[in-house]
Amino acid sequence: MISGDEKERFYSRLASIPGIQPMPSIGDWILLEVAKPSDLARKVNRRMAPGVMQVPRQVSGAVRVHVGEPKANEALLKTLRDLVA
């Protein structure tokens, strides 16, 4: 299980990326408000691995990401910065 400290760190790093707005989330997932969620999820999953980013059906304009180990989280942050910038 991922620590609450890692989730908070990852959440704040996600919030620092322009165009991404993390929303209050429970468990080991963070919901992100983004423009063009399906497009972003497709690009992230192609670069990293299928399923890294998901588009929840019940929330429009959002994607969700799993809080992983710090190294995996950093790789996702770098990918998001590259794609959203």
VENGI-V798352 format. One record per backbone hydrogen bond with DSSP energy under -1.0 kcal/mol. NH is the residue of the N-H (numbers start at 0). CO is the residue of the C=O. If there is no record, write none. Layout:
BEGIN
<<NH CO> <NH CO>>
END
This chain:
BEGIN
<<6 2> <7 3> <8 4> <9 5> <10 6> <11 7> <12 8> <13 9> <14 10> <16 13> <19 16> <20 32> <22 30> <29 64> <31 62> <32 20> <33 60> <39 35> <40 36> <41 37> <42 38> <43 39> <44 40> <45 41> <46 42> <47 43> <51 48> <53 63> <62 31> <63 53> <64 29> <66 27> <72 68> <73 69> <74 70> <75 71> <76 72> <77 73> <78 74> <79 75> <80 76> <81 77> <82 78> <83 79> <84 80>>
END
